Amino acid sequence: MEILTPKDLKEKFKDPWIAPYKKVITMVDGDRVELVEYHPCVAGSEWMVYQYKRTSDLVLDSKRDGDKHTYLLKVGKTEMNLKPSFSAAGIEEVSVEGDEVKVVHAGLAGAGVGAAMCRGMAEGVKRVELYDVGGGSKVGRAAVVTPRLEKVVIGVDDTDTKQEGATWTLANNVGIELAQMGFEYLDHVTVQLFPHNPNKTQNCVAIALVFAVKPGERDKLLEKTSELLKKHTLSDKTAIAVLDGISIPEELRSYSEAAKKSMIYLEQAEKTAEEVGVQLVEVTGSRGKIGALAALGLYNDIKEAVKVYY
């Protein structure tokens, strides 16, 4: 075994068939790990998303959005029967040790090169434990070690007025400002709510902002988010809702689905939030809690999130 940092890998492997990943992030929630990788290609990364879920039973789910692919993993170890074309690459082991996450990748030929060298050069990687160098007909195998992060999703609603403003753009700009402060801004999801709501400004949407944060920095993220929203909002009804971790409670998803199809009132929102353990924060007012909470239940199902129900 050889232990190499991203810098070491870049100095050692300068071959023209190595394309470094852009970034690798791991978020932990109990025995679940969400692995986010920014691939050097765009649609080419679909091959990895397909192969990993097919090959390894540690991969519970996988999806791609542009060059970003996301894997939901379970902690453990498995044996893979690698087979060219059919089961060419996957994850052998997932472990969490202190403030680090170790994911062991294995793959045939080009997938083996990706297992170590390509991933190992990415931003966010601390080091790689290189077991076998892949390429050609050989198996490549390596552990990619990254910092342990936590997932925080913030629902935002009610920041504009009938005269001016736009919640989706304001929320994104807040996310960008938070990224400049050092928080990892992963995603922005627009969730369509009940189109016949008489209180809407126009399109009736709420926003979910997705972050990966270092342990202990969650409260700082909320504090800065509230400060930025309070500074920029045009509404006296702005609020946020905060979901910690990877999983979405069934009751929360049901609430979000209901908010797309019917009127929801503040009492119901506060009751649901308490039941599912979601924190509600008044930024300038309370009405925004309704939509902010609704944004959380569908943030990981973007096709459902944007649907309009008449």
C-alpha atoms as one frame of an Amber mdcrd trajectory, in Angstrom:
protein
   0.000   0.000   0.000   1.153   3.510  -0.827  -0.276   6.625   0.840  -0.427
   9.673  -1.423  -1.861  13.181  -1.124  -3.498  14.936  -4.088  -0.245  16.822
  -4.608   1.738  13.583  -4.580  -0.576  12.042  -7.150  -0.337  15.023  -9.484
   3.465  14.888  -9.332   3.670  11.118  -9.770   0.992  10.514 -12.414   1.166
  12.892 -15.372  -0.168  10.440 -17.927  -2.507  11.770 -20.620  -5.200   9.223
 -19.711  -5.713  10.632 -16.208  -8.458  13.251 -15.789  -8.721  14.577 -12.217
 -12.097  14.791 -10.530 -12.979  18.348  -9.515 -14.193  17.755  -5.957 -15.194
  14.937  -3.578 -17.437  15.455  -0.523 -18.706  12.985   2.093 -21.550  13.641
   4.545 -22.346  11.275   7.407 -25.645  10.530   9.142 -25.480   7.480  11.416
 -24.577   4.466   9.265 -25.341   6.318   6.050 -22.843   8.269   3.969 -23.723
  10.566   1.088 -20.852  10.741  -1.367 -20.848  13.657  -3.812 -18.343  13.675
  -6.649 -17.790  16.262  -9.371 -16.647  14.286 -12.391 -14.208  15.602 -15.016
 -16.811  14.867 -17.706 -20.509  15.758 -17.895 -22.794  13.058 -19.251 -19.849
  10.651 -19.261 -20.294  10.282 -15.525 -23.602   8.477 -16.101 -21.567   5.303
 -16.676 -20.236   5.478 -13.105 -23.671   6.102 -11.633 -25.030   3.034 -13.434
 -22.079   0.734 -12.713 -21.693   1.534  -9.015 -25.279   0.774  -8.072 -25.220
  -2.364 -10.229 -21.950  -3.714  -8.836 -21.921  -2.919  -5.099 -24.598  -3.628
  -2.496 -23.137  -0.811  -0.375 -24.569   1.651  -2.907 -28.213   2.167  -1.937
 -28.923   4.840  -4.534 -27.118   6.831  -7.200 -27.994   9.784  -9.416 -26.390
  12.335 -11.704 -26.961  16.039 -12.231 -24.598  17.338 -14.881 -21.066  16.442
 -13.821 -22.135  15.939 -10.188 -22.957  12.415  -9.135 -24.321  11.459  -5.744
 -24.238   8.069  -4.041 -26.154   7.065  -0.930 -23.936   4.517   0.807 -24.172
   2.329   3.876 -21.211   1.755   6.175 -19.779  -1.728   5.750 -17.668  -4.041
   3.634 -18.604  -6.228   0.689 -17.032  -8.519  -1.864 -17.509  -7.591  -5.501
 -17.254  -9.900  -8.466 -15.869  -7.490 -11.049 -16.705  -8.430 -14.618 -15.761
  -6.417 -17.711 -18.649  -4.299 -19.028 -21.269  -5.893 -16.762 -19.903  -5.105
 -13.270 -16.799  -3.085 -13.978 -16.539  -0.782 -10.957 -17.925  -0.278  -7.488
 -17.309   0.349  -3.790 -15.840  -2.383  -1.598 -15.868  -0.659   1.768 -17.257
   2.416   3.535 -16.026   3.353   7.003 -16.152   6.362   9.305 -13.235   6.827
  11.669 -13.253   9.945  13.836 -13.378  12.981  11.585 -12.580  11.012   8.415
 -14.518   8.953   5.887 -12.818   6.182   3.928 -14.359   4.841   0.723 -12.605
   1.956  -1.040 -13.159   1.995  -4.820 -12.250  -0.790  -7.218 -12.572  -0.973
 -10.982 -11.342  -2.604 -14.143  -9.247  -0.787 -16.741 -10.260   2.901 -16.963
 -12.551   2.521 -13.962  -9.510   1.446 -11.979  -7.664   4.587 -12.992 -10.670
   6.572 -11.804 -10.711   4.660  -8.529  -7.419   6.121  -7.371  -5.639   8.666
  -9.520  -8.584  10.649 -10.893 -10.470  10.841  -7.591  -7.330  11.261  -5.539
  -6.413  14.509  -7.272  -9.733  16.150  -6.428 -10.338  19.071  -4.113 -11.630
  17.805  -0.775  -9.494  14.655  -0.723  -7.074  14.358   2.201  -5.174  11.338
   0.889  -5.435   8.109  -1.054  -4.386   4.668   0.096  -3.304   3.134  -3.197
  -3.509  -0.662  -3.236  -3.418  -1.473  -6.959  -2.737   0.849  -9.895  -5.328
   0.266 -12.611  -5.338   0.790 -16.340  -5.359  -1.441 -19.395  -6.682  -4.853
 -18.303  -5.661  -4.432 -14.653  -7.802  -3.880 -11.541  -7.334  -0.563  -9.792
  -8.120  -0.337  -6.094  -7.761   2.542  -3.653  -9.252   4.097  -0.541 -10.185
   7.758  -0.878 -10.078   9.538   2.489 -12.098  12.727   2.968 -13.212  14.892
   5.914 -16.409  13.899   7.690 -19.087  16.518   6.984 -22.754  16.885   7.918
 -25.707  17.678   5.679 -27.925  20.675   6.433 -30.873  21.656   4.236 -32.435
  25.095   4.710 -35.923  25.867   3.431 -36.581  29.535   2.575 -39.865  31.289
   1.825 -41.604  34.629   1.694 -38.860  37.093   0.771 -40.544  39.154  -1.957
 -43.587  41.371  -2.361 -46.146  41.809  -5.137 -44.175  44.820  -6.320 -40.605
  43.460  -6.413 -38.206  40.689  -5.487 -37.717  36.975  -6.271 -37.240  34.302
  -3.631 -35.408  31.820  -5.835 -32.706  34.273  -6.904 -32.324  35.840  -3.481
 -31.925  32.392  -1.911 -29.277  31.458  -4.475 -27.379  34.685  -3.877 -27.458
  33.966  -0.146 -26.087  30.483  -0.867 -23.262  31.990  -2.910 -22.411  34.450
  -0.134 -22.351  31.576   2.359 -20.035  29.638   0.049 -17.688  32.622   0.028
 -17.667  32.383   3.831 -16.447  28.794   3.611 -19.666  26.766   3.718 -20.084
  24.093   1.044 -23.130  25.127  -1.019 -24.288  21.970  -2.818 -27.664  22.647
  -4.352 -30.644  24.945  -4.851 -34.069  23.377  -5.398 -37.262  25.215  -6.358
 -40.402  23.618  -4.922 -43.742  24.523  -6.453 -46.489  25.017  -3.857 -50.298
  25.366  -4.078 -50.915  27.630  -7.102 -54.283  28.890  -5.821 -52.947  30.223
  -2.531 -54.519  33.714  -2.149 -51.463  34.906  -0.190 -48.932  34.181  -2.949
 -47.011  36.988  -4.629 -47.101  35.285  -8.034 -45.741  31.770  -8.772 -45.909
  30.407  -5.213 -42.607  28.585  -4.812 -40.294  27.924  -1.895 -36.573  27.161
  -2.012 -34.357  24.512  -0.433 -30.645  25.289  -0.073 -28.398  22.270   0.519
 -25.093  22.502   2.404 -22.310  20.257   3.671 -20.810  21.608   6.894 -18.029
  20.682   9.263 -19.169  19.215  12.610 -19.945  22.057  15.001 -20.573  24.678
  12.291 -24.284  24.057  11.779 -25.419  26.846  14.120 -22.998  29.304  12.544
 -24.489  28.466   9.131 -28.000  29.219  10.417 -26.877  32.448  12.049 -25.248
  33.718   8.851 -28.210  32.601   6.725 -30.633  34.509   8.931 -28.411  37.592
   8.906 -28.188  37.643   5.111 -31.911  37.075   4.623 -32.801  39.753   7.139
 -30.492  42.161   5.323 -31.865  41.459   1.835 -35.500  40.353   2.207 -38.325
  42.656   1.128 -40.944  40.863   3.225 -41.909  41.037   6.875 -42.937  37.355
   6.744 -39.608  35.676   5.895 -38.732  32.422   7.676 -36.485  29.383   7.313
 -36.807  25.698   8.190 -33.800  23.477   8.907 -33.451  19.749   8.216 -30.371
  18.024   9.636 -29.016  14.842   8.119 -29.506  12.781   4.988 -32.908  11.128
   5.415 -36.327  12.775   4.989 -39.064  11.647   7.407 -42.144  10.260   5.662
 -44.362  12.719   7.544 -42.325  15.614   6.173 -42.641  14.429   2.590 -46.393
  13.981   3.074 -46.633  17.543   4.383 -44.759  18.856   1.337 -46.983  16.929
  -1.047 -50.055  18.341   0.691 -48.644  21.876   0.417 -48.502  21.456  -3.355
 -52.177  20.516  -3.576 -53.986  22.501  -0.876 -53.830  25.348   1.605 -51.636
  24.740   4.650 -51.821  26.937   7.720 -49.223  28.012  10.250 -50.478  25.814
  13.086 -50.151  22.704  10.923 -46.660  23.683   9.798 -45.461  24.233  13.370
 -47.026  20.956  14.525 -45.424  18.982  11.692 -42.023  20.572  12.243 -42.106
  19.629  15.922 -43.092  16.036  15.117 -40.303  15.494  12.583 -37.599  17.439
  14.425 -37.220  20.333  12.006 -36.202  23.703  13.420 -38.272  26.710  12.314
 -36.741  30.183  12.490 -38.576  33.481  12.072 -36.306  35.854  10.172 -38.766
  38.743   9.851 -42.074  36.931  10.417 -43.884  33.631  10.799 -45.889  33.016
   7.604 -42.810  31.951   5.676 -42.515  28.879   7.917 -45.276  27.164   5.937
 -43.469  27.184   2.601 -39.974  26.872   4.068 -40.960  23.603   5.719 -42.621
  22.378   2.518 -39.406  22.931   0.567 -37.575  20.394   2.736 -39.741  17.352
   2.076 -39.083  17.299  -1.671 -35.601  18.773  -2.048 -34.166  15.411  -3.157
 -36.927  14.710  -5.687 -36.619  17.631  -8.070 -38.999  16.293 -10.712 -41.793
  16.026  -8.151 -40.771  19.302  -6.538 -41.484  21.362  -9.645 -44.811  19.784
 -10.606 -47.937  21.925 -10.559 -51.200  20.432  -9.271 -54.443  22.139 -10.286
